[in-house]
Amino acid sequence: MTGLLFALLQITALASRAAPSHTHALPSTPPKPSATLSAAIANDNRLPAGRLAKGVFTLNLEARDALWYPEENAGPPIQIHAFAEVGGPTRAPGPMIRVPAGTEMRITVHNSLTTPMRLRGLQDRSGAGIDSTIIAPGATETFQFRADIPGTFLYWARTGTRPLLPVPGAMKDALLNGAFIVDPAGTTPRKGERVLMLSLFADTITALGVKSEPADEEMHRELIPRERWFLGAINGRSWPHTERLTYNLGDTVRWRVINASAVPHPMHLHGFYFSVHSRGDANRDTIYTAARERKAVTEWMSPGTTMTMTWVPDRPGNWVFHCHIVNHMSPAMRLDKTAMTAHTDHGLNGMAGLIVGLHVLPKGKFALVQQNTSRRRLRLFITQKEHVYGDHPGYSYILQEGEKPPAADSMRVPSSTLMLRQGEPTEITVVNRARATATIHWHGIELESYYDGVGDWSGWNTFVAPPIAPGDSFVVRLTPQRAGTFIYHTHTDENTQLSSGLYGALIVLPRNGIADTTERVFLIGIGGPGDNAHAVVNGTGSPAPIDLRLGTPHRLRFINISPLESHTVQLVAGVARTVQTWRALAKDGAELPAQQAVTVPGVLLIHPGETYDFEVMRSKPDSLMLRVISPETIQIRQAAFSKGVLRESLPRQITEIPIILH
């Protein structure tokens, strides 16, 4: 399955150990495919399954074939494998298990499928790894164990023979999983807490044939062949059919996020920071102490991993929580072949997949904050130049720096770096001189919803910000609340515009501070929309050397705004490229707590939508270098996978940036 290998090869394999305590019932006559399949209910994970009485939890599960409607009645069904409580409706994802620590578990699983399935995750978490049990068609297994370890976990089953990796599936078994939550003993689930399960389906759909050409042009970048459809869902629904979550100002919002898919997702929250309270996987959940908690706006979630997070909405309006890999939020995921041609209502029609819509209720009538007339005023132009990337145009955001605006076909790669100041009211007039509709999302900036940059969504009710049409303009007003490293980028036609130049660094200086000449910015992206585009640093594949002064601390700001690529950054020295150390300072623009702002090895794995700051200081001359290790071009990756090349042998692009100390 060539298409999924690109993501699956990023997986860190889980350890395995002896099978859990369970009994095995020989299969009866193997089941036959049902002529009529029932519809699977999208599971919002509000209510737990099973029965808990006197410290004993009982649950009877069944794996069935079912029809899944990720787009509700707007799209066709997909035949999948899914779990149900025996005698109850099929659910996608499967029934949620939720018990207090110390509960004795009695769970039976019956396989009504026509294929064997390998089940994982129904066990205690005190061992070294995750067990697996093969359940034959028509067979029933009984699992008995004690759930002693609190945390956020999952259970799942795989069918078929490939790939035999201990992560959730991506074909018909993509929804054959469920949440497994163990609360601390003596506690009850927090009121309003939600469990969000991420799923990703990638398989053929006989009734639909092949994807449209525009959808295939986008999805082949994930090495998905045209005959395989590619669809992301949260709690069994794909945007815009995902549940809208509604909150009041000042609520403490608590989510458990479970990546029950076979691929990674950098999950990004618009407009607010969230606190990360725990990170785990199917076997372990590390619950952080207060000193280890941190803030983020984007959190990388590998396959089969979990996160507990909280955030507090203090500004009303519409917001989104989504995967920052652009293919995972693209309208190319729509099952309707005409969806890629929809141009009206970008918020609903211009996105799909792994997105949750958020409504923060205003107190009274929704209104923008009264404006300060002494605002700093900037003019930012969206420009377009033909044939920058072969037959494709290039785009830029260019800041007007004098009385005369830039020409409509000006190009700046990368786009202008914006320098704002913490606490300073700022007004930015964005003028679109390109021939394409565009927007700007102020990634990581805490601002009013109306200015957040998701066309036809940001704002409230009918008062929403439109995308910026060619020849039109839009005024953004913001007052940065914190100093740090941020990004501004397009939130329209991201697969094309992002790799074609519509992104830039956004640096917020401290109150009363001045631009620091000792710091350095490294903006990592992809140099064009084509399959032969390489990774670029500050707009080039051959960055110039950087100068650092001896005895002076230098802040290095790293930004990854690639459409789907992660990169490894190393600080090395000498011919042997020995890894050096640096001091961690910030993540996503938020300064780290003192206990985390420590010296660490100079190796950073940075994912789409993330920023990091580190401090480097040297007291004596040395031969230093920054190495940025990136995936090779899509064209080279496709050629490698077609030959069955494994992860260890995949070609990588290495960009070396000499550091001159003086």
MOSULPE-V505020 format. One line per field, one symbol per residue. psi: psi as a letter, one per 30 degrees, with the letter a starting at -180 (. if undefined). A space follows every 50 residues. Layout:
# MOSULPE-V505020
psi->???
This chain:
# MOSULPE-V505020
psi->ieefeeefffkjklllallljllkkkkakklkkkekklkkkkjgheklla kkkhgkkkkjlkklklkkifgbfflllkklklllkkfllkkjalkkkjll kfkkkjkkjkjglgklkjklfillgfafaklkkkjlkflkkkkklkjfjl ajallllklafkkikhlllfbfgfgillkjkjlkkgllkkkfkkkjkklk kjlljeffbllleeeeeefffghjlefkljkllkhgkkkgflkkkkllkf kjkkkjkkjhlgllkjkkkkflklkjflkaaffkjjjkleffllllfkkk jlkgllkkllljkgklakllklkgjeffgkfffkfjffeffkfkieeefg llbikkkkjjkljbkkklkkkkfgkkklkkkklkklheibfklllljkkk gafklllfgkkkjllkkkjlkkfjkkkjjjkjglgkkllkkijfkjakef gfgjkgekbkbfilklljlkfllkkkkljkflkakakklkhkheeeeefg fillkjkjllkgllkjfflkkjjkakhlflfgklklkhglfikllkkkkk gkkkkkjkkjhkefkllkkkjlklefhkkallkkelkhfkkkleffilkl khkkjklkglkkklkkkkflklilkkkjklklleeeeeeeefggklefgk kkkjkkjkkjk.
